[in-house]
Amino acid sequence: QVQVVESGGGLVQAGGSLRLSCAASGSIFSVNVMGWYRQAPGEQRELVIGINSDGSTNYADSVKGRFTISRNNAKNTAYLQMNSLKPEDTAVYYCNAIENLGGNRYKHYWGQGTQVTVSS
């Protein structure tokens, strides 16, 4: 029943900025947005920014200093602020959320993705 919806993608010129949003349904006590991933044409899906259980984050080297993540826990919503965009950032961006099912069982959910295209 958990739904994950990404939004905010679009077309932007190199050097521009975009802010992506990820909204996940479900209880804030059992559902958490865990991070952002992206997949470029012909490439494997890669982690952009992951959120650890203690709130710390792991950034891909390629986006350090340019992308930042924030989270509104009350809304189960995460944001990805992307600045100084480069053509190589072009990809479909996905949000990942996990649901705690109890009994040390977890389920991952993905949204439909949002396209980010950076022109040179």
Secondary structure, DSSP 8 states (H G I E B T S, - for coil): ---EEEE--EEEETT--EEEEEEE-S-TTTEEEEEEEEE-TTS--EEEEEE-TTS-EEE-TTTTTTEEEEEEGGGTEEEEEE-S--GGG-EEEEEEEEEEEETTEEEEEE---EEEEEE-
